[in-house]
Amino acid sequence: MSTEGEPEHRLMWFSSDALPPRDRFEIWRDTMTRKLLRVAIDPMSETPFRAKAVLRSLPQLRVGIGSIGPSIHHRTREIAANENDDVALLVNLRGQFVVRRGGSDWRLGPGDGFLLECHELGDFVAPETGTQLCVRLARPTLGAFARHVEGAFGRVIPAQNEALGLLITYARTLARGEIEYSPAAGKVAVDYVSDLTALLVGSTGEPAVLAGRRGLPAARLAAAKTYIRERLGQQGLTAERVASAIGITPRYLRQLFEAEARSFTAYVLEERLAQAFSMLNSRRLTTQPIAGVAFEVGFGDLSYFNRAFRRRFDCTPRDVRAEAMRTSRMAAE
């Protein structure tokens, strides 16, 4: 599945904004071909085509999330003949999106998914600017789940499917730049995505039990962490609130964090301190009061913030701010 000469585990960003309008389709097509699915592209608007995407490449797994302008991505007979038997999950996150396959059209609402084989023909139609997710998985990674997935090709997987929602959250985590994946961590990620793929198509019996044990806990934990990171500055970020938001019990949420040898409270504190350190160390934010930084990342007590910060970083918030200001002055000289 890997592209020859291309490093695995890498994260790549793509934006058409800096490209000449006449070259955008060709460069986007080339990016798609090398990273996700081979396609030909036709515009559906007279305005200059735009595309922004982030793509994660792991051995046997590729994930891409992007905002794409009005266009049709074609999977012609010639293109399909050069493909392999990988499995692809397309998810419409925003806007209108239509999958044309075998003479039929499937309209995907926000959050709906569609599973297909990479060597089949078809078109993907985005009549308006929207956001889509593509997860490409090597078939051998599915193992015992493969026969369950076979029966799911060519049908819409509704947004209400819990495993699909968790897979979307986990895929977004993979496509973020803050995580670098070692080969061992990449293998774990592939296992989780395989498990969730099996669950979202309705695997039953022993394979479903195995997938549930491996994939669901990791995806639920990823969903919890994403929810927390996006709301660090809010007061009342309790286990009860987070658990309710992702549809599990507070006790189970705490167990998920404890399986990583830390508590829910410790994770929230660590994330808030890390964000505060980043803000205090930023040369762009040297005029923001330290108290303002503390409150912005969710601390309601400045004394507690100072104590926790010093325990974590072995220096005070004032020390970090002073170093940022010194570096800023040196850069300006």
Summary of the structure (lengths in Angstrom):
residues: 333
radius of gyration: 22.4
end to end distance: 49.9
largest distance: 68.0
contacts: 1038
relative contact order: 0.08
helix: 48%
strand: 20%
